[in-house]
Amino acid sequence: MKSTTHFLIVDDYSTIRTLVRGQLNSFGFEFITECQNVDEAIRFLESGPEKPVEFIISDWNMPGKTGLEFLGWVRSSEGHKKLPFLMLTTENEKAKVLAAISAGASNFLFKPWDEEELAGKLQLCWKKHHP
């Protein structure tokens, strides 16, 4: 990953978005867009941002559409289907994790996490999509 990688953070809690942004900033990433729900994220992606999104970090449980539904949209979208997609979640039931893996999640970050965990997951996701 380069410091110019454009991240999209999708979470209904501003404190989580701020935490993820701060950790990404501490790793040297500056291009970060935040959305508070899936519909906003889809509108943003469909708008064709000037700098294309290269990595998605999304919460699973949100009001309205879930992160799993967003993942399904991303994986079925021609322009975005190959993006690394890191799912933030408190969901640790085996069946739910398997459902997200089947839907194309690149990896999971279980809440709460620390900076080292996020850094490791970012690298795993990136390598999975950029061998």
C-alpha positions in Angstrom: 0.0 0.0 0.0 1.1 3.5 -0.7 0.4 6.5 1.5 -1.8 7.8 -1.3 -4.2 4.8 -1.0 -7.8 6.1 -0.8 -9.7 4.5 2.1 -13.5 4.5 2.5 -14.6 4.0 6.1 -18.3 3.1 6.6 -19.7 3.1 10.2 -22.7 4.6 11.8 -20.7 5.7 14.9 -18.6 8.8 14.4 -16.3 7.7 17.3 -15.4 4.5 15.4 -14.8 6.4 12.1 -12.6 8.9 14.0 -10.7 6.1 15.6 -10.0 4.3 12.3 -9.1 7.6 10.6 -6.7 8.4 13.4 -5.0 5.0 13.2 -4.8 5.2 9.4 -3.3 8.7 9.7 -0.7 7.3 12.1 0.3 4.8 9.5 0.8 7.6 7.0 -2.5 7.4 5.0 -4.1 10.7 4.2 -6.8 10.0 1.6 -9.8 8.9 3.7 -13.5 9.3 3.1 -16.0 8.6 5.8 -19.7 7.6 5.4 -22.2 7.0 8.2 -24.2 4.4 6.4 -24.3 2.1 3.4 -26.6 4.2 1.2 -24.2 7.2 1.6 -21.2 4.9 0.8 -22.9 3.6 -2.3 -23.8 7.1 -3.5 -20.2 8.1 -2.9 -18.8 5.2 -4.9 -21.3 5.7 -7.7 -20.4 9.4 -7.9 -17.0 8.5 -9.3 -14.8 10.3 -6.8 -11.9 12.2 -8.3 -9.5 9.8 -6.5 -10.9 6.3 -6.8 -11.4 4.3 -3.5 -8.8 1.6 -3.2 -9.7 0.0 0.2 -13.0 -0.3 2.1 -13.3 -0.6 5.9 -17.0 -1.2 6.9 -18.9 -2.0 10.0 -21.2 -5.0 9.8 -24.1 -3.8 12.1 -25.6 -0.5 11.0 -29.2 0.8 10.8 -30.7 0.3 7.4 -28.4 -1.7 5.1 -25.8 -3.8 6.9 -22.1 -4.1 6.1 -22.8 -7.6 4.7 -25.4 -6.1 2.3 -22.8 -3.4 1.3 -20.2 -6.2 0.8 -22.6 -7.9 -1.6 -23.1 -4.6 -3.5 -19.4 -4.0 -3.7 -18.6 -7.6 -5.0 -21.4 -7.3 -7.6 -20.2 -3.9 -8.8 -18.0 -4.0 -11.8 -15.9 -1.0 -10.8 -15.4 -2.1 -7.2 -15.6 -5.8 -6.9 -11.9 -6.4 -6.5 -11.3 -3.8 -3.7 -10.0 -5.0 -0.4 -12.9 -5.1 2.1 -12.2 -5.2 5.8 -15.2 -5.9 7.9 -15.4 -4.4 11.4 -17.6 -6.4 13.6 -18.6 -7.7 17.0 -20.1 -10.7 15.1 -18.0 -13.7 16.0 -20.5 -16.5 15.4 -19.0 -19.0 13.1 -22.0 -19.1 10.7 -22.0 -15.3 10.3 -18.2 -15.2 9.7 -18.5 -17.9 7.1 -21.4 -16.0 5.4 -19.2 -12.9 5.1 -16.3 -14.9 3.8 -18.6 -16.5 1.3 -19.8 -13.1 0.3 -16.2 -12.0 -0.3 -15.0 -10.3 2.8 -11.2 -9.9 2.5 -10.8 -10.2 6.3 -12.3 -9.3 9.7 -11.3 -6.9 12.5 -13.2 -7.8 15.7 -14.1 -4.9 18.0 -12.3 -3.8 20.1 -8.9 -3.8 18.3 -5.6 -2.1 18.6 -3.4 -0.4 16.1 -1.2 -3.4 15.5 -4.2 -5.6 14.7 -5.5 -3.0 12.2 -2.0 -2.7 10.6 -1.8 -6.5 10.2 -5.3 -6.8 8.8 -4.7 -4.0 6.3 -1.6 -5.8 5.0 -3.4 -9.2 4.8 -6.3 -7.7 2.8 -4.0 -5.7 0.5 -1.8 -8.8 -0.3 -5.0 -10.9 -1.0 -6.0 -8.4 -3.7 -2.6 -7.3 -4.9 -0.5 -10.5 -5.0 
